[in-house]
C-alpha cells in the first residue's frame, strides 16, 4: 500500500500519528478513560469520497432487525428471561461488507496503512494487529435510518475503531458507561450494574461525532449503544476491525447473522 496517499487522507497536522510524544499522550488517555475521540481525523475531500461511495452502496446493505442481550450471547437458562444476563434489547441497523468497498477507497488505504496500524497497536498496547481472513469483516459500513438503533451491549474485543461518515441532526447519539465489569467487579455487582443501565438508573455519557471523526473505544467492559435516529437523514459509520492474531475469520453463523451471507 502506497503510504504517500495518506497525506491526502489523514489530518496529520492535528494528529501526528507517528510522533512519539503525541502517541504517548493518546495512549495514556486511552488507558485512563477507555476512549479517544479525534475530530476531523480524515480530511474533507476524502470524507466526501467516502460518503458518496457509502450512499451509492446503500441498496446493498443487509438490514436484520433483531433482539439480543447485552452480552451478545445465547440465553443462559440459569437465569430468568428478564434477568440482566438475558434481558433483550433491540438493534436494527444495516451493514455492507468489506468486499463491497472499492479497493481504492480512502477507507481501504487507511485500514491497510502501516502507519495507521502501528498507531492503533501502540495506543491499545497490542503487540500486533491483523485484518480478518474472511472477505467480509475487516471494514463494515453501518447505516441507521429513522427509528433504527444499536442496542446496549458489551464488545467481545478490547477495542473498536469507528469513523463517522454522516451524522444526523436528531438522535443517533453514541452513549456509553463507565466500566461495569472486570477482574475487580464480582458477577453479582456486574449484573446489578447492567440492570441499572437497562432501567435508566446510571449516569450515561454521550458523544456526538461529526463526519471525519475517528473514535477509538474500549467497549469490552463498558456498555454502549447508538440511540434511535429521529429524523429522515441516514447515520453512516465505518467500523475498522482488526484481530490480535493473523488468520482469524468471523464464523459462518456470525456472518449470516450480521451480513445475511457468508464469504464462501
C-alpha positions in Angstrom: 0.0 0.0 0.0 1.4 3.4 -1.0 1.8 5.3 2.3 2.2 8.6 0.3 -1.6 8.5 -0.3 -2.2 9.0 3.4 -1.1 12.6 3.4 -4.2 13.4 1.3 -6.5 11.4 3.6 -5.4 11.8 7.3 -5.2 15.1 9.1 -1.5 14.8 10.1 -1.4 18.5 11.1 -3.6 17.9 14.1 -2.9 14.2 14.5 0.8 13.3 14.0 0.2 9.5 14.4 3.9 8.6 14.1 5.2 11.2 16.5 6.3 9.6 19.8 5.2 12.3 22.3 1.8 12.6 20.8 1.3 8.9 20.7 2.2 8.5 24.3 -0.3 11.2 25.3 -3.1 9.4 23.3 -2.0 6.0 24.8 -2.3 7.5 28.3 -5.7 8.9 27.5 -6.9 5.5 26.3 -5.5 3.8 29.3 -7.2 6.2 31.7 -10.6 6.7 30.1 -11.0 3.8 27.5 -12.0 6.3 24.8 -10.2 8.6 22.4 -12.2 10.9 20.1 -10.3 12.6 17.2 -12.4 15.2 15.4 -11.7 15.8 11.7 -9.2 12.9 11.6 -9.9 12.4 7.9 -9.6 15.4 5.5 -12.8 16.8 3.9 -12.2 15.8 0.3 -11.6 12.1 1.3 -14.7 12.2 3.5 -16.7 13.4 0.5 -15.5 10.4 -1.5 -16.2 8.0 1.4 -19.7 9.5 1.8 -20.5 9.3 -1.9 -19.4 5.6 -2.1 -21.4 4.8 1.1 -24.6 6.3 -0.2 -24.1 4.5 -3.6 -23.9 1.2 -1.8 -26.9 1.6 0.5 -29.1 -0.6 -1.7 -26.6 -3.5 -0.9 -27.0 -3.1 2.8 -28.3 -6.0 4.9 -30.9 -5.0 7.5 -31.7 -7.6 10.1 -33.7 -6.2 13.0 -33.1 -8.4 16.0 -33.3 -8.8 19.7 -30.3 -9.7 21.8 -28.9 -9.5 25.3 -26.1 -7.1 26.2 -23.6 -9.9 26.2 -24.4 -10.8 22.6 -24.6 -14.4 23.6 -27.3 -17.1 23.7 -29.7 -17.1 26.6 -28.3 -18.6 29.9 -31.0 -20.9 31.2 -29.6 -20.5 34.7 -31.4 -17.1 34.8 -34.9 -15.9 34.0 -35.6 -14.0 30.8 -35.8 -10.6 32.5 -32.5 -11.1 34.3 -29.7 -8.7 33.2 -27.9 -11.6 31.7 -30.8 -12.4 29.4 -32.9 -9.3 29.1 -33.4 -8.4 25.4 -32.7 -5.1 23.7 -33.2 -4.2 20.1 -30.8 -3.5 17.2 -31.9 -2.6 13.7 -29.1 -1.0 11.7 -28.0 -2.2 8.2 -24.5 -3.1 7.0 -22.3 -3.6 3.9 -19.2 -5.7 4.0 -15.5 -5.3 3.1 -15.8 -6.9 -0.3 -18.3 -4.3 -1.5 -15.9 -1.4 -0.7 -13.8 -0.1 -3.5 -10.1 -1.2 -3.3 -9.0 2.4 -3.8 -11.4 3.8 -1.2 -9.7 6.0 1.4 -11.2 3.6 4.0 -9.1 0.8 2.5 -6.0 3.0 2.3 -6.3 3.9 6.0 -7.1 0.4 7.1 -4.1 -1.2 5.3 -1.6 1.6 6.1 1.3 0.5 8.2 1.4 3.9 9.9 -2.3 3.6 10.9 -1.8 0.0 12.1 1.3 1.0 14.1 -0.7 3.9 15.6 -3.6 1.7 16.7 -1.2 -1.1 18.0 0.7 1.4 20.1 -2.3 3.2 21.7 -4.1 -0.1 22.5 -0.8 -1.9 23.6 -1.3 -4.7 21.1 1.9 -6.5 20.0 0.4 -6.6 16.5 -3.0 -6.4 14.8 -4.2 -8.1 11.7 -7.1 -7.9 9.2 -9.8 -10.6 9.2 -9.0 -13.5 6.9 -12.6 -13.7 5.6 -13.6 -11.2 2.8 -16.5 -9.6 4.7 -15.4 -8.5 8.2 -12.4 -6.2 8.1 -14.3 -3.0 7.1 -18.0 -2.6 7.5 -20.2 0.4 6.8 -23.3 0.7 9.0 -26.5 2.6 8.2 -29.2 3.7 10.5 -32.4 5.3 9.2 -35.3 6.8 11.1 -36.3 4.7 14.0 -33.2 2.4 13.7 -30.7 1.9 16.6 -28.0 -0.2 18.1 -29.0 -1.6 21.4 -27.0 -1.7 24.7 -24.1 -4.2 24.6 -20.6 -5.1 25.6 -18.0 -5.7 22.8 -16.2 -9.0 22.6 -12.9 -7.3 21.6 -10.8 -5.0 23.8 -11.1 -2.1 21.3 -13.2 -0.8 18.5 -12.4 1.8 15.8 -15.1 3.8 14.1 -15.2 6.6 11.6 -18.3 8.8 11.4 -19.2 9.3 7.7 -22.6 11.1 8.0 -24.0 12.3 11.3 -27.7 13.1 11.8 -29.4 16.1 13.3 -31.6 14.3 15.8 -30.9 11.0 17.5 -28.2 8.6 16.6 -26.0 9.5 19.6 -23.3 7.3 20.9 -23.9 6.6 24.6 -21.6 4.7 26.9 -21.0 4.0 30.6 -18.0 3.8 32.9 -16.6 0.2 33.1 -19.3 -2.0 34.6 -17.4 -5.3 34.7 -13.8 -6.5 35.0 -11.5 -8.5 37.3 -12.2 -6.3 40.3 -16.0 -6.5 39.9 -17.8 -9.7 41.1 -20.6 -11.1 39.0 -23.4 -10.0 41.3 -22.2 -6.4 41.2 -21.8 -6.7 37.4 -25.4 -7.8 36.9 -26.6 -5.0 39.2 -24.6 -2.5 37.1 -26.1 -3.8 33.9 -29.6 -3.7 35.4 -29.1 -0.1 36.4 -28.2 0.9 32.9 -31.1 -1.0 31.3 -33.6 0.6 33.7 -32.2 4.1 33.4 -30.6 4.3 36.9 -27.0 5.0 35.8 -25.3 8.2 34.6 -24.8 7.9 30.8 -22.1 9.7 28.8 -22.7 10.8 25.3 -20.5 11.7 22.3 -21.9 13.4 19.2 -19.4 12.6 16.4 -19.2 14.6 13.3 -18.2 13.5 9.8 -14.5 12.7 9.7 -14.3 11.9 13.4 -12.4 8.8 14.5 -13.4 7.1 17.7 -11.2 4.5 19.5 -13.2 2.9 22.3 -12.7 0.0 24.8 -16.2 -1.5 24.8 -15.3 -4.8 26.4 -16.2 -3.6 30.0 -18.3 -0.5 29.2 -21.8 -0.8 27.9 -22.7 1.3 24.9 -25.3 1.9 22.3 -26.5 4.2 19.5 -29.8 5.8 20.1 -32.7 5.7 17.6 -32.3 8.1 14.6 -35.1 10.6 14.9 -35.0 12.3 11.5 -35.1 11.4 7.8 -31.3 11.6 7.5 -29.2 8.4 7.4 -26.5 7.9 10.0 -23.5 6.3 8.3 -20.5 4.9 10.2 -17.5 2.8 9.2 -16.1 0.1 11.5 -12.5 -0.8 11.1 -11.9 -4.2 12.7 -8.6 -5.9 13.4 -7.5 -9.1 15.3 -4.6 -9.6 17.6 -3.8 -12.8 15.7 -3.4 -13.5 12.0 -5.7 -15.7 10.0 -8.9 -15.1 12.1 -12.3 -15.3 10.3 -15.7 -14.5 11.6 -17.7 -17.7 12.0 -20.1 -18.6 9.2 -23.1 -18.4 11.7 -22.0 -14.9 12.7 -21.5 -13.9 9.1 -25.1 -15.0 8.4 -26.4 -13.1 11.4 -24.6 -9.8 10.6 -24.4 -9.9 6.8 -27.1 -12.3 5.6 -24.5 -14.3 3.6 -21.1 -15.9 4.0 -17.8 -15.4 2.1 -18.0 -18.8 0.5 
